Amino acid sequence: MLFYYLWREGLLSGLGGEKIRFFLGLTDNPLYLSRRWPLLTAINWPRAVFSKRYALSVTTWLRYRVSLYDGCCG
């Protein structure tokens, strides 16, 4: 479900290599927007794959994080 919503919102096509590395915590500072963990660890993956409601909320949250990364808001 998560990947469907990410694709539908256009987040999969808009992600470049730098944003993917940022999300996975593979940057110079892996805790750039989080004080404890990279963004990857904030998602309950089994629930995101099987729950429509949770997948939609994760997509909304990731869209916000991408906007923060791009400097559009925040």
Summary of the structure (lengths in Angstrom):
residues: 74
radius of gyration: 12.1
end to end distance: 27.7
largest distance: 33.6
contacts: 173
relative contact order: 0.19
helix: 65%
strand: 0%
